[in-house]
Amino acid sequence: MSETAKRRVEAIGSHLAAPSAATSIPPITKIASNSNGPRVVGKVVIVTGANSILGIGRASAHQFAQNGARAVYICDYDDSNLAEHKREINAAWPGVDVHVRKFDAAAEEAVKAVVDDALARYGRLDVFFANAGIIGPLSKFTDVDADDFMEAFRVNTLGVFLAAKYAAPAMQKTSPEKPESSGSIIATASVAGLRSNAGPTPYSASKAAVISLAQTMAYQLVGTAIRVNVLCPGMIETGMTSPVFEAARARGTQGKIGQLNPLRRSGHADEIARVALFLGSDESSYVNGQAWAVDGGLSVGHPFVPGKMA
């Protein structure tokens, strides 16, 4: 293994260590340098699914804060790391208001409450990143019961629906600071929602439904300047996928993860967060109703064994 590859593996491995009271949580692994200039200056942002140390939500909150957001709400059903995330963001970007919210992203009253709070405090909402999700049962579909199937839809799909239901009207509110209706609703789906064999059946079906939601809601928000888009990550090391990475490291096969995509590697949460930042910024003002695969190229072709094609 090259020295560069060794350093990358060591950096990823350090993320899995649980933080102690005397140490800070591990830094976010970044491939790209800092964004060029603040891209969401003055915007009010809500991010769900933000608790995981390895997660896309945490990395995205950092990107929004670094790029000039006025306020960032970090929300999760599990709040064990949220206070530390708030401390970390405030230390790096003290001008950003960071609000911690513990709630189920598929609980309607809780979603309404966080949107109402943003309007009450700031008179505006600009970005809602509906990132919360679960993997659901890792079983053959014939072994999955109806309750487990529907739980995947409740969290993964209903959560996105509720985010959009309450974010869209809030984003239409105007003020002297925000004279026109506008906003960006972003949802996390998956390459499993685009093609088969990237996840179990309930998970894949729920993520395909998220893509359909974005497409239909984008048309129903016609004329509002509110955009709805979906991120479809490939194999990214997050809290959800960390067992796969840990098992591979234990076997010494971590280098094989992501080898089916043209980049021949797995991705980092920050690489998804950079796209979330773009979609939340005005730079993506003409991007609407789209499912963006951020997967190293995995979804552009059929899987093959490298070196076996003439």
HELIX and SHEET records of a PDB file:
HELIX    1   1 GLU A    3  HIS A   15  1                                  13    
HELIX    2   2 ILE A   56  GLN A   66  1                                  11    
HELIX    3   3 LEU A   82  ALA A   92  1                                  11    
HELIX    4   4 GLU A  108  TYR A  122  1                                  15    
HELIX    5   5 PHE A  141  ASP A  143  5                                   3    
HELIX    6   6 ALA A  146  PHE A  153  1                                   8    
HELIX    7   7 ARG A  154  LEU A  158  3                                   5    
HELIX    8   8 GLY A  159  MET A  171  1                                  13    
HELIX    9   9 VAL A  191  GLY A  193  5                                   3    
HELIX   10  10 THR A  201  GLN A  220  1                                  20    
HELIX   11  11 SER A  242  ARG A  251  1                                  10    
HELIX   12  12 GLN A  254  LYS A  256  5                                   3    
HELIX   13  13 ALA A  269  GLY A  280  1                                  12    
HELIX   14  14 ASP A  282  SER A  284  5                                   3    
HELIX   15  15 LEU A  298  VAL A  300  5                                   3    
SHEET    1   A 7 ASP A  97  LYS A 102  0                                        
SHEET    2   A 7 ALA A  71  ASP A  76  1                                        
SHEET    3   A 7 VAL A  44  THR A  48  1                                        
SHEET    4   A 7 VAL A 127  ALA A 130  1                                        
SHEET    5   A 7 GLY A 183  THR A 188  1                                        
SHEET    6   A 7 ILE A 226  PRO A 233  1                                        
SHEET    7   A 7 ALA A 291  VAL A 294  1                                        
END                                                                             
